[in-house]
């Protein structure tokens, strides 16, 4: 099941960086062009659309992106850890868990988003403006409180002797995000929530799983199980990417009626950032394919780590863009 390591990558230590590193840097530079609008914030995306920028959109986008990242890290650890344990003969050393720190970061981000909901979806200027009791009287408020409590419980589970139990509070965060994104006022809210649930779950496993796999390979340097783990993750990631693509397309079509898609992609902030996200995901898919080819054909299978690291970097930008996308006005006319 485990492929033997290449002799050149064994006793000699780290493989020398090849031309693949330069190509990865070039891809990142090109992808940065697609990320300019999201990284500069909502104002450039809204320019010329006639849409008004809601107060605190930039801060909300940042908090939402941090929340997504804090969700992906522990889910990815659980997922990649299970893949590593399934390999026969895998060495025991594993990297130190980042789940507990991620839960703390997620708790702070969820608390910040809850404070926004508590002030009527406005960024509070002080503690006196936050109506904590009002959170219990609205659907969005209850979902925000659920996310805060879920990250708190996830942190306690991660610090306990049974870190696997944190999957339940993390699942509660995913469900709360799916419900929050689709209020009952829109047609078919359960369908929309189901699509978001699948999309966010698969995206978290993809991003967090790759990050943890690369961290594990850093500890397994020279071990025969390294290429096997990377190959196993690549096979599962292909399925995750297919689900992410399908759910993303369906969700976008629901928000942009067929007759107005082309106009809304260029004339609305949501459409413009969506195009940037699609370009970034396409670049990630190309890097993943490149890594898979190098894994199967290169003399040293671990040479695939170079494009995989670039893939993680671009995925980080995708997470930031996703946070911005949730904070922009949805271009839908019911």
Residue frames as qw, qx, qy, qz and C-alpha x, y, z in Angstrom:
[[0.000, 0.885, 0.466, 0.000, 0.00, 0.00, 0.00],
 [0.231, -0.899, 0.131, 0.348, 2.90, 2.32, 0.80],
 [0.723, 0.655, -0.092, 0.202, 5.19, 3.25, -2.05],
 [0.765, -0.278, -0.052, 0.579, 8.94, 3.07, -1.37],
 [0.047, -0.937, 0.041, 0.345, 10.69, 6.38, -1.07],
 [0.678, 0.690, -0.157, 0.198, 13.15, 7.44, -3.73],
 [0.808, -0.198, -0.159, 0.532, 16.77, 6.82, -2.74],
 [0.364, 0.426, -0.001, 0.828, 17.70, 10.39, -3.70],
 [0.332, -0.669, -0.047, -0.664, 15.29, 11.80, -1.14],
 [0.832, -0.420, -0.358, 0.050, 16.30, 9.48, 1.68],
 [0.724, -0.377, -0.167, 0.553, 19.72, 9.85, 3.21],
 [0.395, 0.279, 0.102, 0.869, 20.50, 13.12, 1.47],
 [0.036, -0.426, -0.448, 0.785, 17.74, 14.97, 3.35],
 [0.382, 0.696, 0.291, -0.534, 15.73, 17.66, 1.69],
 [0.641, 0.418, 0.474, 0.436, 15.43, 17.59, -2.10],
 [0.249, -0.220, 0.131, 0.934, 16.91, 20.57, -3.87],
 [0.391, 0.655, 0.337, -0.552, 14.36, 23.10, -5.07],
 [0.469, 0.179, 0.666, 0.552, 13.73, 22.64, -8.77],
 [0.011, -0.132, -0.350, -0.927, 12.12, 24.74, -11.47],
 [0.286, -0.570, -0.745, -0.197, 8.71, 23.83, -10.04],
 [0.313, -0.574, -0.420, 0.629, 9.22, 26.34, -7.24],
 [0.075, -0.221, 0.211, 0.949, 9.61, 29.19, -9.72],
 [0.212, -0.299, -0.697, -0.616, 6.50, 28.12, -11.59],
 [0.332, -0.601, -0.703, 0.185, 4.53, 28.01, -8.35],
 [0.208, -0.486, -0.178, 0.830, 5.62, 31.59, -7.56],
 [0.046, 0.020, -0.473, -0.879, 4.58, 32.67, -11.06],
 [0.279, -0.471, -0.781, -0.300, 1.15, 31.09, -10.64],
 [0.311, -0.616, -0.533, 0.490, 0.70, 32.86, -7.30],
 [0.124, -0.319, 0.085, 0.936, 1.61, 36.20, -8.91],
 [0.175, -0.174, -0.633, -0.734, -0.95, 35.69, -11.65],
 [0.344, -0.541, -0.767, -0.022, -3.63, 34.59, -9.22],
 [0.245, -0.432, -0.363, 0.788, -3.00, 37.71, -7.13],
 [0.082, -0.025, -0.340, -0.937, -4.42, 39.74, -10.02],
 [0.413, -0.411, -0.698, -0.416, -7.76, 37.97, -9.63],
 [0.493, -0.521, -0.609, 0.340, -7.69, 38.64, -5.90],
 [0.223, 0.170, -0.090, 0.956, -7.16, 42.40, -6.12],
 [0.385, -0.487, -0.281, -0.732, -10.85, 43.34, -5.77],
 [0.742, -0.522, -0.417, -0.066, -11.54, 41.19, -2.69],
 [0.667, -0.177, -0.323, 0.648, -8.28, 42.09, -0.97],
 [0.128, 0.260, -0.020, 0.957, -8.88, 45.82, -1.38],
 [0.150, 0.269, 0.646, -0.699, -12.25, 45.45, 0.31],
 [0.339, 0.590, 0.728, -0.088, -15.86, 46.09, -0.64],
 [0.129, 0.763, 0.039, -0.632, -15.47, 49.63, -2.01],
 [0.055, 0.399, -0.662, -0.632, -13.77, 48.70, -5.34],
 [0.114, 0.219, 0.955, 0.164, -16.25, 45.85, -5.84],
 [0.143, 0.703, 0.619, -0.321, -19.18, 48.20, -5.29],
 [0.060, -0.501, 0.191, 0.842, -17.81, 51.00, -7.49],
 [0.257, 0.209, -0.527, -0.783, -20.17, 51.83, -10.34],
 [0.120, -0.232, -0.959, -0.106, -22.80, 49.24, -9.39],
 [0.375, -0.456, -0.205, -0.781, -25.24, 51.64, -7.75],
 [0.735, -0.426, -0.526, 0.033, -25.29, 49.43, -4.65],
 [0.253, -0.834, 0.251, -0.421, -24.78, 51.04, -1.26],
 [0.507, 0.230, -0.740, 0.377, -22.08, 49.75, 1.03],
 [0.668, -0.643, -0.344, -0.151, -23.50, 48.61, 4.36],
 [0.206, -0.836, 0.405, -0.309, -21.76, 49.97, 7.47],
 [0.542, -0.514, 0.654, -0.118, -18.93, 47.78, 8.67],
 [0.917, 0.344, -0.083, -0.184, -18.86, 45.55, 5.58],
 [0.472, 0.613, -0.596, 0.216, -15.06, 45.29, 5.64],
 [0.255, -0.431, 0.721, -0.479, -14.96, 44.30, 9.31],
 [0.839, 0.036, 0.341, -0.423, -17.76, 41.78, 8.91],
 [0.820, 0.484, -0.296, -0.075, -16.00, 40.25, 5.90],
 [0.220, 0.577, -0.713, 0.333, -12.78, 39.94, 7.91],
 [0.504, -0.265, 0.647, -0.507, -14.55, 38.30, 10.87],
 [0.904, 0.216, 0.133, -0.343, -16.40, 35.91, 8.58],
 [0.672, 0.556, -0.485, 0.060, -13.17, 34.92, 6.82],
 [0.035, -0.485, 0.759, -0.432, -11.45, 34.31, 10.18],
 [0.726, -0.082, 0.466, -0.499, -14.42, 32.21, 11.29],
 [0.893, 0.375, -0.152, -0.197, -14.20, 30.08, 8.13],
 [0.446, 0.566, -0.649, 0.243, -10.46, 29.54, 8.68],
 [0.300, -0.374, 0.704, -0.524, -11.00, 28.64, 12.33],
 [0.862, 0.089, 0.257, -0.428, -13.57, 26.09, 11.21],
 [0.796, 0.496, -0.337, -0.080, -11.34, 24.55, 8.52],
 [0.131, 0.615, -0.727, 0.276, -8.28, 23.97, 10.73],
 [0.473, -0.234, 0.758, -0.384, -9.81, 21.53, 13.27],
 [0.860, 0.315, 0.215, -0.339, -12.03, 19.79, 10.70],
 [0.623, 0.642, -0.447, -0.027, -8.99, 19.33, 8.47],
 [0.089, -0.519, 0.799, -0.291, -6.98, 17.90, 11.35],
 [0.703, -0.016, 0.597, -0.387, -9.67, 15.34, 12.13],
 [0.827, 0.510, 0.013, -0.238, -10.00, 14.42, 8.46],
 [0.495, 0.669, -0.547, 0.090, -6.28, 14.22, 7.62],
 [0.302, -0.470, 0.756, -0.341, -5.52, 12.51, 10.92],
 [0.838, 0.102, 0.435, -0.314, -7.97, 9.76, 10.04],
 [0.767, 0.601, -0.218, -0.064, -6.31, 9.34, 6.63],
 [0.161, 0.675, -0.684, 0.226, -2.87, 9.09, 8.28],
 [0.534, -0.291, 0.706, -0.364, -4.05, 6.46, 10.75],
 [0.892, 0.292, 0.180, -0.295, -5.43, 4.34, 7.91],
 [0.568, 0.654, -0.499, 0.007, -1.93, 3.80, 6.46],
 [0.952, -0.273, -0.050, 0.129, -0.06, 0.70, 7.52],
 [0.776, -0.010, -0.049, 0.629, 3.41, 1.30, 8.86],
 [0.102, 0.848, 0.059, 0.516, 2.93, 5.04, 9.26],
 [0.431, 0.115, -0.534, 0.718, 5.33, 6.59, 11.82],
 [0.306, -0.668, -0.643, 0.217, 3.71, 7.81, 15.04],
 [0.232, -0.357, -0.155, 0.892, 5.04, 11.40, 15.30],
 [0.158, 0.742, 0.557, 0.339, 2.34, 13.91, 14.37],
 [0.179, 0.396, -0.096, 0.895, 2.48, 17.71, 14.50],
 [0.022, -0.256, -0.626, 0.736, 1.08, 19.55, 17.47],
 [0.101, 0.656, 0.732, 0.154, -2.65, 20.15, 17.17],
 [0.061, 0.100, 0.037, 0.992, -3.84, 23.63, 16.21],
 [0.267, -0.544, -0.727, -0.324, -7.47, 22.84, 17.06],
 [0.374, -0.658, -0.492, 0.430, -7.56, 24.54, 20.46],
 [0.189, -0.368, 0.069, 0.908, -5.99, 27.84, 19.25],
 [0.073, -0.207, -0.628, -0.746, -8.29, 27.75, 16.21],
 [0.292, -0.629, -0.719, -0.040, -11.30, 27.35, 18.50],
 [0.291, -0.594, -0.277, 0.697, -10.20, 30.42, 20.47],
 [0.068, -0.163, 0.362, 0.915, -9.84, 32.44, 17.27],
 [0.188, -0.375, -0.757, -0.500, -13.22, 31.18, 16.06],
 [0.298, -0.645, -0.634, 0.306, -14.81, 32.07, 19.39],
 [0.179, -0.485, -0.056, 0.854, -13.51, 35.64, 19.17],
 [0.054, -0.007, -0.561, -0.826, -14.67, 35.99, 15.55],
 [0.258, -0.494, -0.794, -0.242, -18.11, 34.55, 16.37],
 [0.272, -0.622, -0.480, 0.555, -18.35, 36.88, 19.36],
 [0.087, -0.313, 0.181, 0.928, -17.57, 39.85, 17.13],
 [0.183, -0.203, -0.695, -0.664, -20.23, 38.81, 14.61],
 [0.295, -0.576, -0.755, 0.101, -22.75, 38.30, 17.43],
 [0.189, -0.521, -0.261, 0.791, -22.07, 41.84, 18.66],
 [0.068, 0.071, -0.443, -0.891, -22.90, 43.11, 15.17],
 [0.297, -0.405, -0.790, -0.352, -26.19, 41.21, 15.17],
 [0.327, -0.560, -0.626, 0.434, -26.95, 42.54, 18.66],
 [0.062, -0.496, -0.070, 0.864, -26.78, 46.13, 17.39],
 [0.576, 0.664, 0.297, -0.373, -29.12, 45.61, 14.45],
 [0.806, 0.338, 0.284, 0.394, -26.40, 44.47, 12.00],
 [0.186, 0.927, -0.141, 0.292, -24.37, 47.62, 12.66],
 [0.656, 0.166, -0.474, 0.564, -20.83, 47.76, 13.98],
 [0.471, -0.819, -0.320, 0.075, -21.11, 48.88, 17.64],
 [0.251, 0.762, -0.261, 0.537, -19.13, 51.91, 18.79],
 [0.125, -0.455, 0.657, -0.588, -19.18, 50.76, 22.41],
 [0.131, -0.100, -0.970, 0.177, -20.36, 48.06, 24.78],
 [0.279, 0.304, 0.489, -0.768, -23.39, 50.13, 25.74],
 [0.518, 0.328, -0.294, -0.734, -24.83, 49.72, 22.25],
 [0.335, 0.113, -0.919, -0.172, -24.79, 45.90, 22.38],
 [0.704, -0.193, 0.179, -0.660, -28.15, 44.41, 23.33],
 [0.036, 0.251, -0.967, 0.017, -27.17, 40.90, 24.41],
 [0.428, 0.237, 0.741, -0.460, -30.70, 40.05, 25.48],
 [0.573, 0.546, -0.046, -0.609, -31.98, 40.98, 22.05],
 [0.177, 0.388, -0.853, -0.300, -30.03, 38.09, 20.52],
 [0.214, 0.116, 0.948, -0.206, -32.54, 35.65, 22.00],
 [0.444, 0.546, 0.432, -0.564, -35.47, 37.34, 20.25],
 [0.539, 0.658, -0.271, -0.451, -34.30, 36.95, 16.65],
 [0.980, 0.183, 0.072, 0.040, -33.36, 34.04, 14.41],
 [0.569, 0.651, -0.312, 0.394, -30.01, 35.57, 13.44],
 [0.262, -0.710, 0.462, -0.462, -29.25, 36.31, 17.07],
 [0.887, -0.261, 0.326, -0.195, -29.89, 32.73, 18.15],
 [0.905, 0.367, -0.045, 0.209, -27.70, 31.41, 15.34],
 [0.266, 0.757, -0.389, 0.453, -24.92, 33.82, 16.32],
 [0.539, -0.581, 0.474, -0.384, -25.10, 32.65, 19.93],
 [0.986, 0.021, 0.153, -0.054, -25.04, 29.05, 18.74],
 [0.719, 0.557, -0.239, 0.340, -21.79, 29.68, 16.89],
 [0.082, -0.739, 0.467, -0.479, -20.21, 31.38, 19.91],
 [0.749, -0.389, 0.432, -0.318, -21.14, 28.51, 22.23],
 [0.969, 0.244, 0.020, 0.017, -20.16, 25.88, 19.66],
 [0.520, 0.644, -0.402, 0.392, -16.63, 27.25, 19.31],
 [0.351, -0.631, 0.509, -0.469, -16.34, 27.38, 23.10],
 [0.909, -0.149, 0.328, -0.209, -17.35, 23.72, 23.40],
 [0.855, 0.475, -0.149, 0.148, -15.07, 22.78, 20.48],
 [0.186, 0.730, -0.510, 0.416, -12.13, 24.36, 22.29],
 [0.602, -0.456, 0.529, -0.387, -12.89, 22.40, 25.45],
 [0.972, 0.138, 0.166, -0.091, -13.16, 19.18, 23.44],
 [0.657, 0.642, -0.310, 0.245, -9.87, 19.88, 21.66],
 [0.023, -0.663, 0.588, -0.463, -8.11, 20.39, 24.99],
 [0.812, -0.297, 0.344, -0.366, -9.63, 17.24, 26.48],
 [0.417, -0.328, 0.835, 0.147, -8.47, 13.67, 26.19],
 [0.510, 0.393, 0.753, 0.136, -10.98, 13.01, 23.40],
 [0.015, 0.433, -0.203, -0.878, -10.37, 15.67, 20.73],
 [0.015, 0.172, 0.835, 0.523, -12.49, 13.72, 18.23],
 [0.001, 0.635, 0.732, -0.248, -15.63, 14.87, 20.04],
 [0.016, -0.515, -0.009, 0.857, -15.12, 18.40, 18.73],
 [0.052, 0.138, 0.748, 0.648, -16.65, 17.28, 15.42],
 [0.068, -0.649, -0.757, 0.008, -20.14, 17.77, 16.92],
 [0.085, -0.793, -0.219, 0.562, -19.83, 21.45, 17.96],
 [0.136, -0.349, 0.497, 0.783, -18.00, 22.15, 14.68],
 [0.059, 0.356, 0.839, 0.408, -20.89, 20.55, 12.80],
 [0.055, -0.775, -0.556, 0.296, -23.20, 22.89, 14.72],
 [0.115, -0.616, 0.154, 0.764, -21.20, 25.89, 13.44],
 [0.084, -0.024, 0.741, 0.666, -21.51, 24.64, 9.84],
 [0.014, -0.571, -0.812, -0.122, -25.26, 24.13, 10.27],
 [0.100, -0.773, -0.332, 0.531, -25.69, 27.58, 11.82],
 [0.103, -0.438, 0.386, 0.805, -23.80, 29.21, 8.93],
 [0.052, 0.203, 0.836, 0.506, -25.93, 27.33, 6.41],
 [0.061, -0.713, -0.693, 0.088, -29.15, 28.47, 8.07],
 [0.158, -0.695, -0.104, 0.694, -27.92, 32.05, 8.51],
 [0.140, -0.232, 0.541, 0.796, -27.08, 32.37, 4.81],
 [0.204, -0.263, -0.732, -0.594, -30.63, 31.48, 3.77],
 [0.267, 0.061, 0.494, -0.825, -33.39, 33.26, 5.73],
 [0.347, 0.377, 0.848, -0.138, -36.96, 31.91, 5.58],
 [0.338, 0.700, 0.139, -0.613, -38.00, 34.86, 3.39],
 [0.209, 0.490, -0.649, -0.543, -36.26, 33.45, 0.31],
 [0.889, 0.151, -0.135, -0.411, -37.86, 30.70, -1.81],
 [0.935, 0.111, -0.321, 0.102, -36.61, 27.22, -0.95],
 [0.179, -0.831, 0.454, -0.267, -34.50, 28.17, 2.09],
 [0.840, -0.321, 0.435, -0.041, -33.97, 24.52, 3.06],
 [0.860, 0.427, 0.122, 0.253, -32.52, 23.73, -0.37],
 [0.271, 0.849, -0.254, 0.375, -30.20, 26.72, -0.14],
 [0.504, -0.692, 0.460, -0.236, -29.13, 25.74, 3.38],
 [0.946, -0.045, 0.314, 0.063, -28.46, 22.18, 2.24],
 [0.704, 0.622, -0.042, 0.340, -26.25, 23.38, -0.60],
 [0.011, -0.844, 0.364, -0.393, -24.33, 25.70, 1.73],
 [0.778, -0.483, 0.373, -0.150, -23.97, 22.91, 4.29],
 [0.934, 0.171, 0.205, 0.237, -22.33, 20.62, 1.73],
 [0.483, 0.771, -0.103, 0.401, -20.24, 23.43, 0.23],
 [0.223, -0.827, 0.376, -0.352, -18.85, 24.67, 3.55],
 [0.866, -0.354, 0.350, -0.045, -18.20, 21.16, 4.90],
 [0.887, 0.305, 0.153, 0.312, -16.29, 20.00, 1.81],
 [0.315, 0.832, -0.171, 0.422, -14.38, 23.29, 1.57],
 [0.472, -0.757, 0.379, -0.245, -13.31, 23.03, 5.23],
 [0.920, -0.162, 0.340, 0.107, -12.12, 19.45, 4.76],
 [0.739, 0.568, 0.060, 0.357, -10.25, 20.40, 1.59],
 [0.132, 0.855, -0.255, 0.432, -8.47, 23.46, 2.98],
 [0.539, -0.670, 0.430, -0.275, -7.81, 22.22, 6.51],
 [0.972, -0.035, 0.229, 0.049, -7.00, 18.71, 5.35],
 [0.711, 0.577, -0.109, 0.387, -4.28, 19.82, 2.94],
 [0.079, -0.826, 0.364, -0.424, -2.75, 22.09, 5.56],
 [0.730, -0.495, 0.429, -0.196, -2.55, 19.25, 8.08],
 [0.957, 0.223, 0.107, 0.151, -1.24, 16.76, 5.51],
 [0.492, 0.712, -0.254, 0.432, 1.66, 19.08, 4.69],
 [0.346, -0.727, 0.440, -0.397, 2.36, 19.52, 8.41],
 [0.924, -0.208, 0.309, -0.082, 2.39, 15.73, 8.86],
 [0.844, 0.460, -0.045, 0.273, 4.76, 15.31, 5.90],
 [0.109, 0.826, -0.382, 0.401, 7.12, 17.75, 7.60],
 [0.600, -0.533, 0.528, -0.278, 7.31, 15.35, 10.54],
 [0.925, 0.074, 0.372, 0.000, 7.48, 12.24, 8.35],
 [0.312, 0.826, -0.406, -0.234, 10.44, 13.52, 6.33],
 [0.137, 0.484, -0.859, -0.095, 12.07, 10.58, 4.58],
 [0.508, 0.024, 0.796, -0.329, 9.37, 8.10, 5.65],
 [0.068, 0.092, 0.864, 0.491, 7.80, 5.79, 3.09],
 [0.080, 0.613, 0.763, -0.186, 4.30, 6.69, 4.28],
 [0.014, -0.519, -0.029, 0.854, 4.64, 10.32, 3.13],
 [0.189, 0.140, -0.595, -0.769, 3.87, 9.87, -0.58],
 [0.171, -0.338, -0.918, -0.116, 1.11, 7.39, 0.30],
 [0.049, -0.600, -0.555, 0.575, -0.61, 9.93, 2.56],
 [0.100, 0.451, -0.184, -0.867, -0.36, 12.68, -0.06],
 [0.187, -0.003, -0.800, -0.571, -1.76, 10.36, -2.72],
 [0.130, -0.460, -0.868, 0.134, -4.63, 9.25, -0.50],
 [0.028, 0.603, 0.314, -0.733, -5.54, 12.85, 0.27],
 [0.105, 0.288, -0.467, -0.829, -5.36, 13.75, -3.45],
 [0.146, -0.235, -0.895, -0.348, -7.93, 11.06, -4.31],
 [0.117, -0.630, -0.698, 0.320, -10.37, 12.24, -1.66],
 [0.052, -0.529, -0.032, 0.847, -9.74, 15.91, -2.52],
 [0.051, -0.015, -0.673, -0.738, -10.83, 15.26, -6.11],
 [0.197, -0.540, -0.809, -0.122, -14.25, 14.19, -4.84],
 [0.203, -0.649, -0.400, 0.614, -14.41, 17.18, -2.47],
 [0.060, -0.306, 0.292, 0.904, -13.60, 19.56, -5.33],
 [0.113, -0.270, -0.782, -0.550, -16.37, 18.05, -7.46],
 [0.236, -0.664, -0.695, 0.146, -18.92, 18.57, -4.67],
 [0.207, -0.565, -0.138, 0.787, -17.67, 22.10, -3.99],
 [0.020, -0.094, 0.504, 0.859, -17.97, 23.00, -7.67],
 [0.177, -0.425, -0.807, -0.370, -21.45, 21.52, -8.04],
 [0.265, -0.702, -0.582, 0.313, -22.86, 23.14, -4.89],
 [0.208, -0.457, 0.026, 0.864, -21.20, 26.48, -5.68],
 [0.033, -0.085, -0.603, -0.793, -22.66, 26.59, -9.18],
 [0.243, -0.557, -0.773, -0.183, -26.14, 25.64, -7.94],
 [0.284, -0.657, -0.420, 0.559, -26.05, 28.25, -5.15],
 [0.131, -0.309, 0.220, 0.916, -24.92, 30.97, -7.57],
 [0.106, -0.254, -0.712, -0.647, -27.64, 30.12, -10.08],
 [0.250, -0.648, -0.710, 0.116, -30.26, 30.34, -7.34],
 [0.234, -0.679, -0.219, 0.661, -29.12, 33.87, -6.51],
 [0.073, 0.469, -0.357, -0.804, -28.67, 35.04, -10.07],
 [0.731, 0.439, 0.426, -0.302, -31.61, 34.16, -12.37],
 [0.715, 0.122, 0.526, 0.444, -30.54, 32.67, -15.71],
 [0.399, 0.791, 0.335, 0.320, -31.54, 35.70, -17.76],
 [0.084, -0.978, 0.104, -0.161, -29.42, 38.10, -15.74],
 [0.875, -0.337, 0.072, 0.340, -26.29, 36.07, -14.94],
 [0.646, 0.321, 0.103, 0.685, -23.90, 37.76, -17.38],
 [0.021, -0.796, -0.058, -0.602, -25.03, 41.26, -16.38],
 [0.646, -0.745, 0.019, -0.163, -24.84, 40.54, -12.66],
 [0.885, -0.122, -0.008, 0.449, -21.36, 39.06, -12.92],
 [0.487, 0.274, 0.045, 0.828, -20.03, 42.43, -14.08],
 [0.123, -0.606, -0.153, -0.771, -22.55, 44.96, -12.74],
 [0.682, -0.673, -0.092, -0.271, -22.87, 43.83, -9.10],
 [0.144, -0.713, 0.639, -0.251, -20.32, 43.60, -6.31],
 [0.804, -0.162, 0.536, -0.199, -21.41, 40.03, -5.53],
 [0.874, 0.474, 0.103, 0.009, -20.90, 38.99, -9.15],
 [0.357, 0.813, -0.417, 0.191, -17.48, 40.62, -9.44],
 [0.340, -0.574, 0.698, -0.261, -16.16, 38.98, -6.28],
 [0.890, 0.069, 0.411, -0.186, -17.72, 35.69, -7.35],
 [0.752, 0.636, -0.160, 0.070, -15.77, 35.85, -10.62],
 [0.075, 0.745, -0.605, 0.271, -12.57, 36.49, -8.67],
 [0.649, -0.330, 0.624, -0.283, -13.32, 33.51, -6.44],
 [0.922, 0.327, 0.181, -0.106, -13.96, 31.27, -9.45],
 [0.537, 0.735, -0.381, 0.162, -10.60, 32.28, -10.95],
 [0.220, -0.627, 0.674, -0.322, -8.85, 31.53, -7.69],
 [0.813, -0.093, 0.517, -0.249, -10.52, 28.13, -7.35],
 [0.846, 0.531, -0.050, -0.020, -9.59, 27.32, -10.94],
 [0.272, 0.740, -0.563, 0.248, -5.98, 28.14, -10.14],
 [0.525, -0.423, 0.658, -0.335, -6.17, 25.94, -7.04],
 [0.922, 0.194, 0.283, -0.179, -7.53, 23.08, -9.14],
 [0.665, 0.676, -0.298, 0.106, -4.64, 23.54, -11.60],
 [0.053, -0.664, 0.671, -0.325, -2.11, 23.44, -8.74],
 [0.750, -0.192, 0.547, -0.318, -3.79, 20.31, -7.34],
 [0.906, 0.416, 0.051, -0.064, -3.57, 18.63, -10.76],
 [0.395, 0.747, -0.488, 0.219, 0.06, 19.65, -11.07],
 [0.369, -0.529, 0.683, -0.343, 0.80, 18.16, -7.64],
 [0.890, 0.048, 0.384, -0.242, -0.99, 14.94, -8.57],
 [0.784, 0.591, -0.183, 0.045, 1.08, 14.62, -11.79],
 [0.170, 0.705, -0.614, 0.313, 4.35, 15.21, -9.94],
 [0.646, -0.365, 0.564, -0.362, 3.30, 12.71, -7.28],
 [0.927, 0.176, 0.307, -0.121, 2.92, 9.99, -9.89],
 [0.777, 0.595, -0.035, 0.203, 5.74, 10.81, -12.31],
 [0.034, 0.877, -0.421, 0.229, 8.54, 12.57, -10.42],
 [0.617, 0.244, -0.690, 0.289, 11.58, 10.62, -9.24],
 [0.125, -0.064, -0.687, 0.713, 10.89, 11.99, -5.77],
 [0.165, -0.615, -0.724, -0.265, 7.12, 11.83, -5.10],
 [0.313, -0.710, -0.401, 0.487, 7.42, 14.44, -2.35],
 [0.230, -0.012, 0.268, 0.936, 8.34, 16.97, -5.04],
 [0.152, -0.606, -0.642, -0.444, 4.56, 17.36, -5.22],
 [0.370, -0.639, -0.464, 0.489, 4.77, 19.32, -1.95],
 [0.232, -0.146, 0.137, 0.952, 5.92, 22.41, -3.84],
 [0.233, -0.307, -0.469, -0.794, 2.66, 22.98, -5.77],
 [0.475, -0.552, -0.685, 0.012, 0.72, 21.72, -2.74],
 [0.349, -0.439, -0.329, 0.760, 2.18, 24.52, -0.60],
 [0.036, 0.001, -0.277, -0.960, 1.24, 27.03, -3.29],
 [0.360, -0.430, -0.713, -0.421, -2.24, 25.48, -3.27],
 [0.420, -0.558, -0.592, 0.403, -2.56, 26.11, 0.47],
 [0.194, -0.275, -0.056, 0.940, -1.52, 29.74, 0.00],
 [0.204, -0.153, -0.480, -0.840, -4.12, 30.33, -2.72],
 [0.426, -0.491, -0.752, -0.113, -6.76, 28.53, -0.65],
 [0.308, -0.443, -0.441, 0.717, -6.07, 31.02, 2.12],
 [0.073, 0.121, -0.194, -0.971, -6.94, 33.81, -0.31],
 [0.350, -0.304, -0.730, -0.502, -10.09, 31.91, -1.31],
 [0.372, -0.512, -0.700, 0.332, -11.16, 31.82, 2.34],
 [0.130, -0.372, -0.166, 0.904, -10.69, 35.59, 2.60],
 [0.206, -0.026, -0.485, -0.850, -12.68, 36.13, -0.59],
 [0.367, -0.407, -0.819, -0.172, -15.44, 33.89, 0.72],
 [0.252, -0.496, -0.537, 0.634, -15.68, 36.03, 3.83],
 [0.055, 0.263, -0.121, -0.956, -16.09, 39.14, 1.69],
 [0.248, -0.169, -0.741, -0.600, -18.67, 37.42, -0.50],
 [0.304, -0.513, -0.792, 0.127, -20.93, 36.74, 2.50],
 [0.179, -0.530, -0.337, 0.757, -20.82, 40.42, 3.53],
 [0.033, 0.103, -0.387, -0.916, -21.81, 41.90, 0.16],
 [0.594, 0.277, 0.271, -0.705, -25.42, 42.53, -0.92],
 [0.478, 0.120, 0.852, 0.179, -26.89, 39.55, -2.72],
 [0.210, 0.266, -0.354, -0.872, -27.88, 40.53, -6.30],
 [0.021, 0.282, 0.948, 0.147, -31.21, 38.81, -6.34],
 [0.361, -0.001, -0.014, -0.932, -34.62, 40.13, -7.21],
 [0.184, 0.188, 0.950, -0.170, -37.30, 37.86, -5.88]]
